[in-house]
Amino acid sequence: MAFSFLHLLCLYLIVQLFCVAAARNGLGSSLTASDNTLSWQSPSGEFAFGFRRVGDQDLFLLAIWYDKIPEKTLVWYANGDNPAPKGSKVELTKDGEFKLTGPREEEIWPQPVIRGVAYAAMLDSGNFVLANQNSAPLWQSFEDQRDTILPTQVLEIGDKLTARQTASNYSKGKFQLQFKQSGTLELYTLALPTDYPYPPYFRSETSDAADEFNSGLRLAFNESGQISVVLRNGNKVSFSNRTVTPSRDYYYRATLDWDGLFTQYAHPKSPKNGSWEPWLIMWSIPGNICFSSSAGDLGGGPCGYNSLCRLDPNTRPICECLPGFSATDQNYKMWGCKQDRMQSCHQLGDSKPQDVYVMQELANTFGPTSANYEVLQPFSEYECSRSCLDDCNCVVAVIFQGGCLKKKLPLSNVRQDWSLVGKALIKLPKSGAFEQPQSNTGNKDQKTLVLVGALLLGSSVFLNFLFVAAIALLLFCTYHKSHRVTPSTSSIMEANLRAFTYKELEDATDGFREELGRGAFGTVYKGVVSSLSSTNYVAIKKLDKVEQQGEKEFKTEASAIAKTHHKNLVRLLGLCDEGANKLLVYEYMSNGTLASFLFGISRPDWNKRIQIAVGIARGLMYLHDECSTQIIHCDIKPPNILLDDSFTARISDFGLAKLLLTDQTLTHTVIRGTRGYVAPEWFRNTPVTAKVDVYSYGVMLLEIICCRRSLEIERENEEQVILTDWVYDCYKQRRLNELIEDDEEARNDMKRVERLVMVAIWCIQEDPSLRPPMKKVTQMLEGVVDVSVPPSPSHFSSIC
């Protein structure tokens, strides 16, 4: 009875909710799929229901999304496997039918059509409800779960979330979450298209066989952002204690992401310091998806068969094909990989295995011990490698804990963990081992010509002379045609750059559609270029100013970056130089800028910040001291520092670089750089040296320490507005703890905090001669040399 009463109470509350917090859409209402389509909004305008474009074609999802934030994040979608073409319509007919139909009135969703509807309502909770004339719900999106749940939404026993295929493909993916009858929340992979569930890679500890009242009843998500499993006895098991305050100022969602992690996110409801922050990851499960699978050989693991799973610094899985394999589907790399060249025993013939195959080492790489490996123990590394080499069915040998394990195809749940000692040896065909000799058309044609000439040689001296001359002329033209290189192409080849046409880059960016950022000289777009890098993603900088200054900057940047090779610099991959169209193609950095990393909602990891600071210093030291042509960057700031997939700092944007010949040390130029980071000598019409970068680095180092911008006008405490001034005051008055506020990691490392602050103060000295070169800065950061007490840098920051 109590259980029935609870459901009646919930129904009553829903009915009341319709009356006070619903924007009703009555019979005859409709929406049409187009780029400028209207939507049905909740009373507060926080959520909207309608059509959202998916992909680069005229296809649309019927969806619900956050409507007050720039990202318009989807929280529910109806037709992920069957996007609706442009012109499709969702309507609540005058007969009370709710349906989605195509341009030719074909039914797309739902099946069957919902009938008896009196009105539709988009609620402020994010729930879209279809109700009858008595306001009783006939259907609601909260009970038609996709990949996301919202506050006030619950998952009852049997309810499921299903991941999408990729971040931009809303078709059904391979991961599923379900609240099981046993009271546990489980994550597992599916065998598509059969939907067969493999053993779970995560299971919550909320089941008690001895006492069913100590087992889970439902998954609850409250309005303060807390997610927990509610037990039958009323107790709760929470997934995370991490919160953001005040909680009412944030939106929350929990999503089964396309990479298999169940993740809770928070997003501020309003801009911070005039700009919107991205979604903050509160927590995700499992902690290590690469090592969480208990499926052994089943399902191939989170990355699929014949692939390698490793974690990025945010514990998100990165899937890569093993050497000798390529992705089964380039658009969905978590489906696994296939062998590039199948190996079999008959291929050897009379050859010895070591003449045909080679064993390639993968450090700290392992397979699951429960999988079907042949165990050989004890074996030395040489014996293990040779055993796999001689076994025509063996594909990989794993050396772990003094033992040797061999495995044939398929390879499942292969993962990399640098905390474990061991390695995997992959057997690969040697280059050209099984290739048939390829014909050389050019040589064959030349041989044919020579043969014809020889046959005619005896007929006539005159004819022989003509044929020999013709053959010589033909060979000469053929040779020069095949070896002709224009000066621009030659220089590009020498710089190891790829030359692109404007059309190629226009296609690669889908018409310059996705903008990554804007700089003083151009806009950067995200693109996809085949056969260029392992990920194929690139960042394409399209220069806006292509007249005198733009022309000069283009040539300066291209020639400078092409000659740099350092782990802390962004690499230039190619360029386009077609008249006014001048573009540069760079590596794509998946983790964005240092600015977004530092100035987000939460304070980043202290040790990671130190590694980034040291990496930037090393990159600048290379530019200043180790390049054949010295490079002064002139605009060092967090937006120009990018982070790759392992959060290694990469210095970018050499568009403002001033090149110096090896015998030059000074240069006069116009003021360059960004307010707050500009060295004082720019304003004095005095020679500028590499010390301007040292000054900018010092300012940025203080931002890394304090996780705040160098200039914050809106601060209530005036002494804190200019970071450089405030830091020196805190240093002089022994108040360094104020700089790091509640950063517990930094508080436990105050000696290093003090050393970094002292280094930064040396860097921001008003007198350039007092600033240390970047080589010494790097040594001080790394503790190689001592840091002496810095003098006052002088209060010059206010004029910047």
N, C-alpha and C positions, 0 to 999 in steps of 0.2 A: 504493500500500500504506500509506504514511504517513497519507494522508487517511482511509482506512478504519479504520486503527488508532485514530486520534483519535476517530472516532465510536464505536468499540467501548469506548474508555476512558470517554467521556462516558456511554454507556449503563450501564456498570458503576458509575460514580459515582452515577447516578440510582438504580440498584437499591439500592446501599448507603445512599443517603440515605433511602429508604423505611424501611429497617430501624431507623435511629437517630433520625430527625427527622420522623416522620409520625404523625399521629393518624388511624388507619384507621377507616373506616366500612364495615362489611361488608354482605353481601347482606341485603335486607329493610329497610335504612335509608331514611328519607325525611324530608322537611321540607315543611311546608305554609305557603303564603303568608298571613300575617296580621300585624297590628301587633306582636304579642308572640311571633312565631315564634322558635324556637331556631336556632342556626347550628352549622356544623361548623368548629371552630377549629383553627389550627395549634398545635403543641406549646407554643410560647411564648405563645400567645394574641394575637400581634401581627396576624395576619390571620384573617379569618373568611369562610366561604362560606355563602350562604343567600339569603334574599329581602330586598330593600330596597324600601320604598314609593317610587314616583315620581309626582310631580305631586300634585294635590289630590283625586284619585279613588282608588278602591280598586284600584289597579293596581300591580304589583310587577315588579322586575327580579330575575332570578337573577344574583347578582353576587359579587365578591370585594372586600373593603374592609379598610382599616386599622382594627383594632378597639380599639386602646388610646388613640386620640386622640379628642377630642370630635367632630371633623368627620366621622368615619367615611368618609373619602374613598374613592370607588370606583376600583379599578384594573383591573377587568375586568367585563364584563356580557354576558349571553348573548342576550337577546331585546329589544334596544333598540327595534327597529321594531315589536315585537309584545308590549307589556307584558302580563304574566299577571294575570288577574283574581283577586280575593281567593278563597281556597279552592283555588287551583292547587297542584299537588304535584310536587316533584322527588324521584325515588326510584331506588334501585338495587334492582331486583326480585330475587326469589329465583332467577329464571332468568338473572340476569347482565345484564339490560338496564338502561341508564341513560337516563332520559328525563324531560322536563318536560311535564306534561299539565295541561289546564284542569279546571275543576270538573266538566265532563261527559266527562272522560277524553279530550278531543281533544288530539292531539299539537301542542305549541307549539314545542319545540326539544329536541334537534337533529334535523336531517333529513340522512341517515337516523339512526335510533336506534342508539346505540353498544351493541354486544353482546359477550358473552364477558368481561364485567368481573367480577373477583373482589372487588375492594374499591376504595374511593375514599380519597384522602389529601390533606389541606390541608397544604402544606409551609410552613416558616418563611420561605422565599424569596418567598412570595406566589404560588407555582405550585400549581394544583389538578390532581391527576393521577388518571386512571382506569387501573388496572393489572390484568393477568390473573393467574392463579394462580402464574405464575413471576415475578411482580413486574416484568414488562416493561410499559412504558407503552403503552396503547392510544390514549390521548388526553391532552393536557395544555393548560392555559390559556396557557402560554408560547408555544405554537405556534398558538394561535387568537387572534391579536392584535386588539385593538379600538382604543383611542385612547392606551393607556399602556404603557410598558415599565418594568421594575423591575431593580434590580441583579441580576447574574448572567444576565439575559436578553439574547439577541442577536437581531439582525435579519439574516438571511441574504439572499442575492440573491433578489429577487422578493417578499420579505416586505413587508407594508403596514400602516400605521396609518391609520385613518379617523376624522376628527373627528365629534363629535356635533353636532346642529343648534344647540343653545343650552346654557347651563350646566345647565339642568334638563330638557332634552329630549334623550333618548338615541337618537333616530332618527338615521339616517345623515345627516351634514352634507355640505357641499360641498368640504371640504378633505381631501387625502390625501397621505401620505408614503410613499415606496417606495424600497427599496434596489435600484438598477438593475443590469442586467447589465454596464453599462460601468464599474461600481465607484463610482458617485456616489449620494449621498443627495439625492433630489429632492422638492420640495413643489410641489403643483399643485392647481388647482381642478377639480371634476368638473361635467359637465353632467348634472344629475339630471332624470329618473330613469334616463337611459341609461348613466350612469357614464363617458361619454366624457371622457378627460383632456385638458384644455387645456395649452398650453405651460407649463413650470414657472415659478414666481415665485422659487424658490431652487434652486440646484444646488451641491453641495459640490465643491470643487476636488480631487477624489480620483480622477481618471481620466487616464491617460496612454496615448494611442494609440500612441506610439512604443515604449513598454515596458509590457506588460500586468502585469508583476510590480510595477510602481509604481502600480497601480490598486487600488481598494478591494475587499476581500473580504467584510467583514461590519461591522456596527455593534455595538460591544461596550459594555457598561455594567458596570463593576466595583463591588465592594462599598464602595469608598471614595467613590463618587459620580462617578467620572470616566467620561465618555462620549467615545468616539473611534471613528474609522473605522480598522480594521485592514487594512493593505495586504497584498498577496500576498507581498511580500518580508519580512513580519514587522514593519515599521515601523508607527507609529501617528500619526494626525492627530487631535489633540484639539480639541474644540469650545470649551472654556473652561478657563482656569487658575484660576478662582475656586473657592475651597473654604471650608468651614466646619470649625472645629476645636473639640473633637476629632471627627473624622468618624464615629466609632462611636456618637456620641450623637444621630445624626440619621437619620431615614428619608429615602429619596430616591425620586423618580419622575420620568419624562420623559413629557410628554403632548402630543399634537397637539391643542391647544385648539380650541374651537369658533370662535375668531376667526382661525384659520389660522396661528398661531405655534406652533412646536415649542419647548416650554419645559421646562427642568429645574427642579425644586422640591426644597427641603429642609425638613424639619419636625423640631423637637426631640422626642426620645422621652419627655421628661418636662416638667412645668411649670417655668416660670422665675419666681422670686419669687412663687410661689403661683398663677400664672395661665398659661394656655396661650397660646402665640404662634401666629400663623397660618403658613401655608406661605410660605417665602421663595423668591422667584424668583432662581435662580442665574444663568441666562442664557436667552435666547430667540433664535431665528432665524426669519425674516430680521430685520435691524436696523430696516428701514423697509419694511414690507409694502406700504404705499401706493405706493411708488416701485419696488418690486421686480419687478412683473409685466412680462413680455416678450410678453404675448399680444396687445398692441395692441387691436383691436376685439373680440377673441374672449373670451367668457366674462364680460365685464363687470368683471373685476378682483375684488379681495377683497370689495368691497361690492356688487357687482352693477351692472346697467345703470342709468343715470340717477341715480346717487348720488354723494356726495362722500366721499372717504376722507381722514381726517386722524389724526394720532397724539396720544395723550394723553402725559403726562410719562413714563410707563413704557413708551413705544413700542408700546402696544397700539392697534389700529385702532379708530377711532370712525366709524361709518357714518351718514350723514345724507342725506336726500333733497334734491336740488337744488330751488331755488325753483320753484314751479309743478308739483311732482311730489309724490306720496305713496307710502308703502310698499306694495309688492305684497302683502306678508303682514306684518301688525303684529306677529305673534309671532316672525317670523324676518326681521329687517330687512336681513340680509346677502343676501337674495335680490333686492334691487334695488327700483326704484321705477317707477311709471307716471305718465304725464302726466295732470294733473287735467282739463285741457280740451284736446282734440286741436285742433291748428291745421291749416288747409289753405288753399289759394290761393283757393277760391271764397268763403270767409268774408268776404273784404275787400269784395267788391262794388264800389261806387263810392268807398269810403272810402280815405283815404291810410293807408299803414302806420303812420306816426307818430301817427295819430289812434286807432289800434286797439291798437298794441303799445307796450311800454316796455322798455328794456334795463336790467336790474338787475345791478349790479356785485358781483362776488365777488372780493375782494382775494387775491392770491397763490395763485390757483387755476388749474390747468392740466390738459390732457389729454396722453396719450402722443404724442410726435412721430411715432411709427411708425403711428399710427392714420390712418384715412381722412379727414384734414382737407384742405380746400381752402386752399392757401397763397396769400395776397395780400401782396405785398411790393414796395416799401415803402408802408405805409398809416399815416396818422395814426389816433389813437384815434377821432376823429369819423368819419373815412371808413370805418374798420373797423366801427364800430357801425351806421352808416347802410347799409353794404353788407349786413349781416345783416338789418337791419330791412326792407330792400326785397326780400330773397330769401325767398319764402314757405316754402321748405324748410329754411331755416337756423334752428337752435335756439340755438346758442351761438357767440360770437365770442371768440377768445382773443388777447390782446395780449401778445406775448413777444419780447424781444430786437429791438424795433423793427419786428417783422413782425405780420401779421394772419392768423389761421387761422379758417376757418368750418367748422361741422359740423352735419349733420342728425342725426336720430335713427337708431339709439340712441346714447347717450353712454356711453362705457366708460372705465374707469380714470381717472376725474376725481379729482384729489387736490389737497390744499392744502399748500403748503410756504412758510413765512414766510422762508426763507433765499433764495428766488428773487424777483426783481422782475417783476411782471406782473399780469395780472388776467383774469378771464373775465366776459363779458357775456351774461347769460341773457335770451332774448326771452320776455316774458310778456304775456298779454293785459291790457289796462287793465281796471280794475274795472268790471264791467257792460257791457263792450264787446260781448259776444255774448249777453247775457242778454235774454230776452223780458220785456216789461213784465209785472210781476206784479199780479194782481188784488188789490184791497183789499176783503176781505169785509165789513169793518165799514163802509166808505164805501158799498159797494154796497147793504148793508141799509138804511143811512140814506137813500140816494137813493130806494130803493124806497118807504120809508115816506112820504117827502116827496111822491113822485109820487101815491101813493094818496090822500094828503090833498088834493092839488091837484085830483084828479078829482072828489072829493066836495065840493069847496068850494062849488059852485053849488047843491047840492041843498037844503040847509037850514042856516040860521044856527045852530040848536041843535046839529044833528049836526056841523057844522063846528067848533063850539066844543068838543064832546066829543072829536072826532078830534085837534084841535090839542092839547088838554090831554093826551090819551093819548100822542100822539107826543112831546110835550115831556117827559112823565114817563118814557117809555121811554128817550129819549136821555140824560136826567139819570142814570138808574140805570145805564145801560150805561157811561157815562163814568166814574162814580164806582167802579163795579166794576172797570173796567180800570185805574184809577189808585190804587186803595186800597193803601196800604203801611203795614204795622205799624211801630211805632217801632223794634223790634229790627231788622227788615229794612232800614229806612231807614239806621240807623247802620252796618249791615254794608255797605250799598252805598256809603255815604260813605267808608268805610275801604277800599273796593275789595276786600272779602273775599267769599268764597263761603260761603253758609250750607249746612251739611250736616245731614242727619238721622242719628241714631245708626245706623239700619239701613243707610244708604249706606256709612258708614265701617266698619261690621261686615262688609259684603260686600266692601269695598275691601281689607280686611286678611285676608280668608278666615277670619273669626272670630277676629281678633287672633292670628294664628298665628305670624308671623315677628317675633321681638322684636329690636330694634336696641340697646336699652339701657334702663337704669333710672336715675331721678333721685330727688331728695328728694320730689318732689310727684307723680310719675307714671312710667308706662312708655311707651316709644316703640316703635311698630311700623312695619314697612314695608308700604306699600299701593300700589295701582294705581287711579288715578282718571282716567277718560276726559275729554278736552277741557279739561285744566287746565294742562298744561305740555307742553313739547316731548317729554319722556321719559315723562310720565304717572306716574312713580314719585313717591311722597310719603312723608314721615315723619309719622306720626300719634301725637301725645302724648295719652295717656289719663290724666287726672288721677285719682289714687287718693283724695286727701283733698278731699272735696267739701263739707265742713261749713263752719264759719265761715272758717277760714284758707284752705281750698281755694277757696271761693267768691271770696274777696278776691284770691287769687293769680291765679285764672283771668281775672278782669276786668282786673287790672293788666297781666298779660302780653299779653292780646289787644289792649288799647288801646294799649300801648306799642309793640309790634312792628308793628302796623298802620300806625303813623305813621312808621316808619323805612324809609329807602331808601338803602342803601349797599352797595357791592360786597363789603365785608367783614363783612356781617351776613346771617344766615339769614333768608329772607323768609317771612312768614306768608301762606299762601294762603287759608285758610278756617278755620271753626270750627263746632262743634256745641254747642248749649246747650239740652239737654232735661232739665230737672230735675236729678237727680243725675248725669246723663251729660254731662260737660264734656270736650271734646276740641279739640285744636288741630292744624291741618294745615299742615305746613311743606314747603319744598323738600326733596327727597331729595339728600343729599350722598354721591356714589358712592365716595369714597375714605376714608370713615370719620372717625375722630377723630384729633386731633393726638397723643393718647396712644399709639394703636396705631402711628402713623407714627414717633414718636420712640423708643419703648421696645421695638422689635422686635429681631430677631436681628442685623441689620446696621445700621450707622450711616448715616443718610440723607445725601444730598448737602448739602454745606455752604452753597452759594449758595441752594439751595431753602429751607433752614432760615432763612436771613436774610430772604428774601422773605416767608416766613410770619410772622416776628417783626414785620416792618414792617407787614404787612397787619393784624395784630391791633392794633397800636398805632393805626393809622389808624381802625379800627373803633371803638376805645374813645374816641378823640378826637372822633369824630362823636357818640357817645352822650353824652359829657360836655359838649361845647361847641356842637354844631351842631344839636341837636334843639330844637324849640320847647319841649319839656318835657324837662329834664335827666333822664337815666337812669343810675343807679348799678347796675351788674350784680350786685356782691356775691358772685359765685362764679366768678371767672375762674380756670380751670385747664385743662390739656390735654384732658380728656374733654369739656369744653364748647366746644372749638374744633373745627369740622368742616372737612373739605377737599372741595372740589368736584372735578369731573372734570379740571380743570387745576391742581389742588393749590393753589387760592387759599384762604386762610384765611377762614372764616366764623364769627363769634361766634354762639353759640346759647344756648338755655335762659335766657330772661328770666323764668322762674318765680320767681326770687329777687330780681328787680329792685325797687328802691325808687325810686318816682317823686318828683321834687321840682318844685314850681312854679317859674316863672322867677325869682321874688323870694326863693326859699329857697336856702340854701347848706348848712344843717346839718340833721341828723335824728337823733333818738334811736330806737333800735330794738333788738330782741333780737339775739343773736349769730347771724350767718349766715355761710355759706361752708364751706370744707373744710379740715381739718387740714393744716397745712403752708403754706397760702396765706392764712391769716387775719391781717389787720393787727392790731397790738397794741392799738389804741384800742378794738377790740371788747370787750376784757376790762376796760376801765377805766371803763365807764359814762360815757364822754365822747361828745360829738357826733361823728357819723360823716359824712364827706364823700366826694366822689369819689376822694379820695386812697387809700381802701381798695382800689379797683381798681388804682391805680398800684402799691401794694405787691404785690398778687397778680400783676400783670403782671411785676414785677421778678423774683419767684421763678420764674415760668414762663419768662422770658427766660434765666435761668441753666440751666433744664432744656433749653431749645432749644440752648444753647451746648454743654452737656456731654453731652446725650443720656442723661440719667439722672434719676430721680425726686428730688424735693426732700427726701424722707425715706426712707432705706434702712437699717432697723434691723439687717439681717443682715450689713452690711459688717464685715469683720474689723478694719479700721482705724477706730478710734472717731472720729478727727477728721474722717472723711469721711461720717459718718452723716447729719449735717444739712448740706445742700448750701450754704445761705447762709453758715454759719460757715466752712466749708472754703474756699469761693470767696474770701471776704475774706482769709483767712490766706494763700492762694496769691497773691492780688493784692499784699498787703502785702510778702510775701517774694520777689516776682518769680518765682513758680513757676507761671505761667499755663499752661505747656506740659503740666503734670500734668492740667489740666482736660480737655484734648482728646485725651490719650493718643496713639493711632496714627492720628488723623484727618489725613491728609496734606494735604488741601485747606485745612483750618484752619491747619495748621502753616505753610503758605505764605502765610497771610494774618493774621499775628500782630498787626499794627497794628489791624486791624478787630476781632480777638478782644479785644484790650485795651479798645478803645472800647466794645464791647458790654458787657463786664464792668463797666466804670465806670458806664455808664448803668444797669445792673441794680442796682449798689450804691446809686446815688442813689435808685432807686425803693424800695428796702427799708429806708430810713432809719426808725428808731424814731419820730422826731418827724415827724408828718405835714406840718408846715410846711416841712420840708427837702426833701420829695419834690417833684419837678417835676410840673407838670400834663402831661397826655398830649400836648398840643400840642407842648410843648418836648421831651418824650421822643421824639416822632416826628421832630422836627427834628434832635435829636442822633443818632438812628439813621441818618438820611439824610445826615448830614454837613453840614447847613445851618448849625448852630451848633457851637461847640467844646464839649468836655466837660471840665469842670474836675475836679481831683483830689477824689474823694469822701471824706468823713470816715468814721470807723468807724460802721457801722450799729447797733452795740451787739448784745450776744448775747442777743437776746430770742426767737430762734426756738424755743428749747426749750419755751416755755410754750404754743406753738400746738398 
